[in-house]
Amino acid sequence: MNIMADPLQKFATNSLEQHWMPFSNNREFKNEPRLIVKSEGMRMWDHKGGEIIDGSSGLFNVAAGHGRREIADAVYAQMIQNDYTPHFSMGHPGSFALAAKLSQILPDPFNHVFFTNSGSESIDTALKMVMAYNRARGEAQRIRFVSRERAYHGVNIGGVSLSGMVKNRETFPVVMPNIVMMRHTWNADHRFERGQPENGVELANDLQRMCETYGGSTIAAVFVEPIAGSTGTLVPPMGYLQRIREICDEHGILLVFDEVITGFGRLGKPFAADAFGVTPDIMTMAKALTNGAIPMGAVAARDEIYDTVTNAAPANAIEFFHGYTYSAHPAACAAGLATLDIYERDGLFENAASLGDYFLDAIWSLKDLECIYDLRGYGLMAGVEVVHDGVPGRRGAELQKRLFWEGLHLKWTGDTAIVAPALIATRADVDEIVGKMRKVLETL
Ligand SMILES: Cc1ncc(COP(=O)(O)O)c(C=O)c1O
């Protein structure tokens, strides 16, 4: 194939240098580049012509598989028709259509959607929505936010402030004040427990203790990833999210679910809120909203939040002083609409639900390997943690590279692989992913 002709040859020797790559070991990468030049369905091809199966659906965003023609066509048609409309006190039809379509798959009380360009922006937007709502309802004394150890809420200052992952914080010590951390939900008793661990509901009482320490009426909101994703798939113990909801209700605290990874069928239901039967007050989304084809995020708010903020503003005034130049970009809306059509038409959430058991069986088949420290998983989302080699994270980074050259893309975090194939995956794809993992892991 033509695209396999080494594209690196097109560049000068040092032409990789100018791009300061995100979350990367730039020096190492530039010595041994791993470039993807084509992608389709479950597969990608590297610049040497190697075929790679995508075990993490990109960064958990390419839920309908790569190279979706319908999305590309919809974006192209939109760009030809209308490439950009300012979105402040103006609009284009696509954003309203997408918000309406999204609210059909969101839980009942969510009929208002604010568009952003990423998960990180969704988190900042949610923080500001909480503040605006509390001010509008006369509760501006709620100045504290609660997050969790090992949480990942993106990389903007709001998200870093809520972050519980040390590497994402320690270089950037100037963050938002008044953030307090609950404990994370993993403990050694949970090792190899599949699905929701049976024990650990009492960890939710950390929130109760914060109410007792600071006063529940000073807490604005609790941010929770229903399954903590980027730290390596920590599934909440049975009853944990329900207990968090109860405490929030007792104290008038808003509950924000960060569904950036868990949204759009990953857990076999539209959202984690559906999978776990707990309805938050605000939901953040991004990633699979546009199948990764065009950057976009969204924040859905309960009707009460939208109504309160909107009605508190004087007539003829802007109600919420927030938004991005590219909020609800026409191309992103077209991509989002085409993506939601694919999910519906191809029954991809149902596909994820029916593949879930087979997928987790396959992951648990790795348990006999000596290097495996823990296995965790729910739906089409698993964490495979290997014993570290004395320097936490070193083995994971090495394995990510080795697996790539074996033809498998997996996102690693520290020494844990986050396995999350696209919702179009077949049993054969799962076998191939886990087979490649075994082949490499058994050499450790
Ligand atoms: C739960 C969660 N929130 C927020 C983000 C940030 O999203 P983005 O990278 O699009 O800014 C991520 C990204 O992985 C995430 O997993």
The ligand as a MOL file (V3000), in Angstrom:
LIG
                    3D

  0  0  0     0  0            999 V3000
M  V30 BEGIN CTAB
M  V30 COUNTS 16 16 0 0 0
M  V30 BEGIN ATOM
M  V30 1 C -12.2570 10.9480 33.6350 0
M  V30 2 C -11.5630 11.9350 32.7670 0
M  V30 3 N -11.8340 13.2220 32.8880 0
M  V30 4 C -11.2440 14.1540 32.1100 0
M  V30 5 C -10.3310 13.7900 31.1610 0
M  V30 6 C -9.6650 14.8270 30.3280 0
M  V30 7 O -10.0700 14.7560 29.0200 0
M  V30 8 P -9.2150 15.4720 27.8550 0
M  V30 9 O -7.9430 14.7180 27.7350 0
M  V30 10 O -10.1070 15.3780 26.6540 0
M  V30 11 O -9.0050 16.8840 28.2760 0
M  V30 12 C -10.0180 12.4460 30.9940 0
M  V30 13 C -9.0260 12.0180 29.9900 0
M  V30 14 O -8.5840 10.8990 29.9580 0
M  V30 15 C -10.6270 11.4900 31.8160 0
M  V30 16 O -10.3410 10.1920 31.7270 0
M  V30 END ATOM
M  V30 BEGIN BOND
M  V30 1 1 1 2
M  V30 2 1 2 3
M  V30 3 2 2 15
M  V30 4 2 3 4
M  V30 5 1 4 5
M  V30 6 1 5 6
M  V30 7 2 5 12
M  V30 8 1 6 7
M  V30 9 1 7 8
M  V30 10 2 8 9
M  V30 11 1 8 10
M  V30 12 1 8 11
M  V30 13 1 12 13
M  V30 14 1 12 15
M  V30 15 2 13 14
M  V30 16 1 15 16
M  V30 END BOND
M  V30 END CTAB
M  END
